[in-house]
Amino acid sequence: AVGLAATAICPGQYAETQHLAVAEALFSATGIVRQVPEPMMDAVTALSGSGPAYVYLLAEAMQAGGIAAGLDEATASALTEQTLLGAASMLRASDRTPAELRKQVSSPGGTTLAGLEALAEHHFSEAVEAAIMRAAERSRDLSQLAAAASN
């Protein structure tokens, strides 16, 4: 735990305003808290619940790419970690969208655009979106199974 959780809470049959205030106060000690409608909890689970695994997979691929390009494992690991930390920090500190930040660091004809083109050729964005949609669907399925089991 690093104190950077992303937690969502929602009102419900047994959760009144004062309960949500207590929950928000408790969970805000571990990171951000957002209130969402209950039907959105599957999307939250898919995005921020499963999201760390997606980022870890990206980190694995970045490290492997660095090693394939000639870096030793320790250097590839350290550079990957710092790059992800720096990019996440910039997302939080900036008022710009991720797309604007991406364009800001992409020089015409440069190395970043070449790498982004390779990601696009391999349908990177579509794959990430599909992962989130499939995880949300699985969350809905698990919720339905749990509801059926409790009846």
Summary of the structure (lengths in Angstrom):
residues: 151
radius of gyration: 19.2
end to end distance: 35.3
largest distance: 60.5
contacts: 354
relative contact order: 0.10
helix: 71%
strand: 7%
